[in-house]
Structure formats: C-alpha cells, structure tokens
Amino acid sequence: MSSITVNRRVLQKLIPIAIGYLALGIACGILAQQAGLTPLEALGMSVLVFAGSGQFIGIHTRAKIVKNK
C-alpha cells in the first residue's frame, strides 16, 4: 500500500470524529460566551483542560460563582 492510500483511509476515518468534535466545540463556545468568558479565556480552557465534560462543568461553575458575587 502506498502512503497516499493509507493517508486517504486515515482521513476517511477521521472525518466523523472531527465532525463530532466540531459540534462539541461549538456548544462549548456558545456556553462560554453566555457565561461571560472572553474568547481568550475560552481558548485557554480548551488548551489546558483536555476533558470534554470538564470544560462544560468548569464553565458552568465559573458562571455560578460570578453570578453570586
């Protein structure tokens, strides 16, 4: 098998996973915006917190803390 064939097969398998991550990324971005995070804070959380549910919980917790102040 040539490397081009292998790369094409990898890309074909990657597309559904990438679509799923894109949907979760958009949802997390919308939640972060509604919680009052700046784009830089949301990006920082995405880079530093590599746990999908952890990001959602962190954003929700931060929004509650800010709301109660």
KAQUIWO-V670004 format. One record per run of one state. SS is the DSSP state (H for helix, E for strand, C for the rest). FROM is the first residue (numbers start at 0). TO is the last residue. Records with the same first field share a line. If there is no record, write none. Layout:
SS->FROM-TO  FROM-TO
This chain:
C->0-1  34-37  48-50  68-68
H->2-33  38-47  51-67
